[in-house]
Each structure stands twice: as C-alpha cells, then as structure tokens.
Amino acid sequence: MIKVFDIDIETPETLKKKQLVKKLELQLDVMDEIKPELDRFCFYNFIDMKHFLENVNPKKRLSIKEKNDVILKCRKIQQYIKNGYILNMTIFNNREEVYDLADTLLHGGDIPSVRRMCRELNKDPHSNRKFSASLSKQTKRELEIRTQLKEKYSKKLEVKYGEFILSFS
C-alpha cells in the first residue's frame, strides 16, 4: 500500500509492525488526498482509505465458528431448494421458517454459499419475496472484475466452411 499510494516512508520492509503503524499514522495526518487505485484496493478517496486502515477487515466480520454455522444453515435451505421447493423431506415445518432463516443469513453475503442460496431462493415459485445478500466493497469489486473477465474472455464457437481432408493411418 505504501508503494502504490506513494506514502513517504523510507524502507518500510525493514520496520517492525508497530514502528510502521506509527510512521504511517504520521504520514496520513499530513496527506490530503490519494490517487484512487481500484484494481487492488477499493478506495475512492483518502477518507475511505483511512476508514479501511482503522477498522476491522470487512471481509472477516464473522469468526470461523460463525461462518461454519452460516454455511450449515445455507445447506439446510439448499435441501429445501434441491427438493423442488417442497417442504417434505426437509427440517422445515412451513415456508415462513425457510424465509426467516434466510433473512438471518443475509448479512454473510461475502460467503459464496449465501449468495447462491439467495439466487436460488429468489426462484422459489411459492414466494414473491426477493432476497439480497449484503456485500462488502471488496467483494463487490472482486465480483465486478470476475464478470468483466467472463465477458471479455467468453467461450466462442468458430465455424469455418470449406473442404477438409481427414486421413487416418
């Protein structure tokens, strides 16, 4: 980050973490603005960068235990989805239980299982509700880059006309 945003700290690799934090804080107090670097970081301005550095990593809002719990609950809802949106052979007694459980999982949108659950649950013919998971800025940016790559390097079929000779020996 120091090199990308041209922060004036000499040889940051040689400093210990505490020393680096102190020097970085001093430099950030002096700086007024930064150039946006959206390819690697999701900072649009200096205030966003300071907020990112001061706060907890937004992608790690959940502990490992909480994340595993969210994934397990997503699997329960996936069972309902794979069963053709029918409650038989699931742990749920009614559809409101499914939707209530899904509502409690929407905060974990950085987890791919939650996004898949929302996408599939939105196809439920018995519901007119729409589920949308909340995503961090970093995850949004990663997904945008993925879609751009998919669009740019999509698979294409190339058809050629003419005479072709195949020989087998």
Legacy VTK file of the C-alpha trace (Angstrom):
# vtk DataFile Version 3.0
C-alpha trace
ASCII
DATASET POLYDATA
POINTS 169 float
0.000 0.000 0.000
2.827 2.358 0.811
4.326 1.983 -2.661
1.008 2.059 -4.502
-0.160 5.302 -2.873
3.300 6.939 -2.744
3.350 7.358 1.027
6.630 8.889 2.108
8.122 6.189 4.336
11.676 5.069 3.658
12.368 1.313 3.619
9.077 0.117 5.142
10.198 -3.511 4.742
12.848 -3.094 7.429
10.488 -1.653 10.045
8.603 -3.636 12.638
4.819 -3.513 12.543
4.475 -1.081 15.479
7.064 1.282 14.025
5.419 1.119 10.623
1.990 1.894 12.095
3.356 4.960 13.901
5.076 6.298 10.780
2.020 5.552 8.664
-0.251 7.426 11.082
2.070 10.444 10.959
2.145 10.419 7.157
-1.630 10.023 6.867
-2.154 13.046 9.119
-0.008 15.120 6.748
-1.537 13.816 3.495
-4.585 15.482 1.980
-5.519 13.175 -0.880
-4.582 9.988 -2.703
-4.916 8.733 -6.236
-7.614 6.034 -6.457
-6.291 2.519 -7.048
-9.387 0.441 -7.730
-7.640 -2.598 -9.187
-6.206 -3.763 -5.877
-7.913 -1.616 -3.259
-11.436 -0.308 -3.065
-10.532 3.238 -2.076
-12.209 6.086 -3.855
-10.704 8.759 -1.673
-8.465 9.420 1.307
-11.287 9.088 3.841
-12.140 5.576 2.595
-8.503 4.543 2.905
-8.259 5.844 6.467
-11.515 4.119 7.385
-10.231 0.825 5.946
-6.963 1.030 7.873
-8.578 1.968 11.176
-11.373 -0.587 11.185
-11.577 -4.348 11.128
-11.283 -6.081 7.780
-14.869 -6.014 6.428
-14.454 -9.419 4.778
-13.721 -11.004 8.159
-16.782 -9.852 10.072
-17.582 -13.413 11.083
-15.455 -15.749 13.144
-14.709 -19.204 11.764
-17.329 -20.753 14.048
-19.974 -18.239 12.914
-19.039 -18.753 9.264
-19.391 -22.525 9.588
-22.762 -22.014 11.273
-23.916 -19.795 8.379
-22.784 -22.396 5.827
-24.626 -25.166 7.707
-27.829 -23.119 7.706
-27.373 -22.436 3.981
-27.151 -26.194 3.407
-30.464 -26.666 5.202
-32.065 -24.141 2.864
-30.313 -25.760 -0.120
-32.017 -29.023 0.880
-35.386 -27.246 0.525
-34.296 -25.828 -2.859
-32.994 -29.140 -4.226
-36.224 -30.790 -3.116
-38.061 -28.660 -5.679
-39.207 -26.027 -3.145
-41.330 -28.652 -1.402
-41.286 -28.871 2.393
-41.489 -32.680 2.579
-38.173 -34.314 3.485
-36.780 -31.074 4.952
-36.372 -29.867 8.522
-38.819 -27.009 7.991
-42.477 -27.096 9.019
-43.597 -24.175 6.845
-42.177 -21.784 4.269
-42.015 -18.884 6.707
-39.353 -20.809 8.657
-37.288 -21.066 5.472
-37.651 -17.362 4.703
-36.954 -16.308 8.304
-33.783 -18.395 8.376
-32.722 -16.916 5.032
-33.275 -13.395 6.414
-30.886 -14.116 9.281
-28.172 -15.188 6.810
-28.248 -12.155 4.505
-25.508 -10.360 6.464
-22.978 -13.005 5.336
-23.020 -12.057 1.671
-19.240 -12.365 1.360
-19.679 -16.133 1.669
-20.437 -17.722 -1.725
-22.957 -20.175 -0.174
-25.118 -17.249 0.974
-25.076 -15.633 -2.466
-26.008 -18.962 -4.105
-28.789 -19.504 -1.552
-30.238 -16.053 -2.307
-30.028 -16.597 -6.057
-31.811 -19.962 -5.850
-34.343 -18.850 -3.237
-35.367 -15.959 -5.482
-36.540 -18.600 -7.990
-38.984 -20.071 -5.435
-42.400 -20.202 -7.159
-44.200 -20.152 -3.791
-42.728 -16.803 -2.740
-42.869 -13.288 -4.053
-40.077 -12.132 -1.726
-36.636 -11.247 -3.052
-33.502 -11.990 -1.067
-30.386 -9.899 -1.483
-27.197 -10.547 0.480
-25.159 -7.632 1.789
-21.646 -7.471 0.339
-18.508 -5.634 1.413
-16.925 -3.198 -1.032
-14.020 -5.553 -1.630
-16.302 -8.469 -2.523
-18.371 -6.259 -4.833
-15.203 -5.193 -6.602
-13.966 -8.800 -6.915
-17.304 -9.880 -8.406
-17.236 -6.962 -10.865
-13.744 -7.962 -12.005
-14.872 -11.597 -12.423
-17.861 -10.605 -14.560
-15.666 -8.339 -16.686
-13.228 -11.209 -17.259
-16.063 -13.572 -18.146
-17.451 -11.089 -20.653
-14.050 -10.320 -22.142
-12.847 -13.902 -22.431
-16.089 -15.706 -23.096
-16.111 -19.033 -24.888
-16.874 -18.675 -28.564
-17.701 -21.117 -31.308
-15.870 -20.507 -34.537
-17.360 -22.068 -37.659
-15.258 -22.498 -40.792
-16.641 -23.561 -44.161
-14.704 -25.364 -46.857
-13.323 -28.719 -47.851
-11.352 -30.625 -45.262
-9.484 -33.890 -45.759
-9.063 -36.219 -42.830
-6.639 -39.090 -43.195
-6.136 -41.911 -40.728
-3.027 -44.002 -40.897
LINES 1 170
169 0 1 2 3 4 5 6 7 8 9 10 11 12 13 14 15 16 17 18 19 20 21 22 23 24 25 26 27 28 29 30 31 32 33 34 35 36 37 38 39 40 41 42 43 44 45 46 47 48 49 50 51 52 53 54 55 56 57 58 59 60 61 62 63 64 65 66 67 68 69 70 71 72 73 74 75 76 77 78 79 80 81 82 83 84 85 86 87 88 89 90 91 92 93 94 95 96 97 98 99 100 101 102 103 104 105 106 107 108 109 110 111 112 113 114 115 116 117 118 119 120 121 122 123 124 125 126 127 128 129 130 131 132 133 134 135 136 137 138 139 140 141 142 143 144 145 146 147 148 149 150 151 152 153 154 155 156 157 158 159 160 161 162 163 164 165 166 167 168
